[in-house]
Amino acid sequence: DLLLVGAGVVTTVPLLLFASAARRIPLSLVGILQYIAPTLQFLLGVLVYHEPFDQAHFIGFGIVWAALIIFGVEGFLAHRAQPVAAVAD
């Protein structure tokens, strides 16, 4: 029973800290950060633990990152296209 309660605490505390931190940064940054962690885990598995990485994995990984690049460029261009607001005196 103590192990079950401890597992709940160990799971809950990081989630609460993440939620608190996510409120303080732009949502676009939260989205990118949520793709970096799985990518780092993927690279760790392939490069350090020598997990298999065949052509199907490469294609899937490439599609995800191509979509992220397109999404990021589109957001950047949309942000640049917004007119600069006049500063009130």
Backbone torsions as a table, in degrees:
resi	resn	phi	psi	omega
1	ASP	NA	-39.2	179.8
2	LEU	-65.5	-37.0	177.8
3	LEU	-64.2	-39.3	178.9
4	LEU	-64.7	-43.9	178.1
5	VAL	-64.9	-43.4	178.7
6	GLY	-61.9	-38.8	178.2
7	ALA	-64.2	-36.9	177.4
8	GLY	-63.9	-42.2	179.2
9	VAL	-66.7	-44.1	-179.2
10	VAL	-63.5	-29.6	177.8
11	THR	-81.5	-40.7	-173.6
12	THR	-72.3	-42.6	-175.2
13	VAL	-59.5	-50.3	178.3
14	PRO	-61.9	-35.9	178.7
15	LEU	-65.5	-41.0	177.6
16	LEU	-65.7	-41.6	178.0
17	LEU	-64.8	-40.4	177.7
18	PHE	-63.2	-44.6	179.9
19	ALA	-62.2	-40.2	178.7
20	SER	-65.1	-43.2	179.9
21	ALA	-69.2	-36.8	-177.4
22	ALA	-65.7	-26.4	177.9
23	ARG	-72.1	-17.7	-174.2
24	ARG	-96.5	-6.5	-179.0
25	ILE	-124.6	160.1	179.9
26	PRO	-62.0	147.0	-179.2
27	LEU	-63.0	-30.1	178.0
28	SER	-63.1	-37.6	177.7
29	LEU	-70.0	-38.1	176.9
30	VAL	-59.7	-43.2	179.7
31	GLY	-61.0	-44.7	179.3
32	ILE	-65.8	-42.0	179.6
33	LEU	-62.0	-32.8	179.9
34	GLN	-73.8	-14.3	173.2
35	TYR	-92.8	-23.6	-179.2
36	ILE	-70.3	-42.7	-177.3
37	ALA	-59.8	-50.6	177.8
38	PRO	-63.9	-32.2	178.2
39	THR	-66.3	-42.1	177.1
40	LEU	-64.6	-38.8	176.6
41	GLN	-63.9	-40.7	177.9
42	PHE	-61.4	-48.9	-179.8
43	LEU	-63.3	-38.8	176.5
44	LEU	-60.6	-45.1	179.1
45	GLY	-62.0	-43.3	-176.8
46	VAL	-75.7	-46.7	-172.9
47	LEU	-82.8	-36.9	-176.0
48	VAL	-95.2	-46.7	-175.7
49	TYR	-96.2	3.0	174.9
50	HIS	54.3	43.6	174.7
51	GLU	-68.7	149.9	179.9
52	PRO	-64.9	141.4	-179.4
53	PHE	-140.9	94.5	-177.1
54	ASP	-97.6	-172.6	-176.3
55	GLN	-63.9	-37.4	179.3
56	ALA	-63.8	-40.6	176.8
57	HIS	-63.7	-42.7	-179.6
58	PHE	-62.1	-42.4	179.8
59	ILE	-64.4	-46.2	178.8
60	GLY	-61.6	-45.0	178.4
61	PHE	-61.8	-42.9	179.6
62	GLY	-64.4	-39.1	179.0
63	ILE	-64.0	-44.1	179.9
64	VAL	-61.5	-47.1	-178.2
65	TRP	-72.7	-30.4	174.3
66	ALA	-64.5	-41.7	177.3
67	ALA	-63.4	-40.2	178.1
68	LEU	-63.7	-40.3	178.8
69	ILE	-65.5	-44.6	178.0
70	ILE	-60.7	-45.6	179.6
71	PHE	-61.2	-43.7	-179.6
72	GLY	-66.0	-44.1	179.3
73	VAL	-64.4	-42.1	179.0
74	GLU	-61.5	-43.3	178.6
75	GLY	-64.7	-39.9	178.5
76	PHE	-64.3	-45.4	179.9
77	LEU	-66.1	-37.9	177.9
78	ALA	-65.6	-37.8	178.9
79	HIS	-68.0	-39.8	178.9
80	ARG	-67.4	-29.7	-176.4
81	ALA	-78.0	-14.4	-179.8
82	GLN	-70.2	136.8	178.2
83	PRO	-69.4	148.3	178.7
84	VAL	-77.3	128.8	-179.5
85	ALA	-74.2	142.1	177.7
86	ALA	-71.3	141.4	179.9
87	VAL	-86.1	125.4	179.4
88	ALA	-79.7	141.7	178.9
89	ASP	-83.7	NA	NA
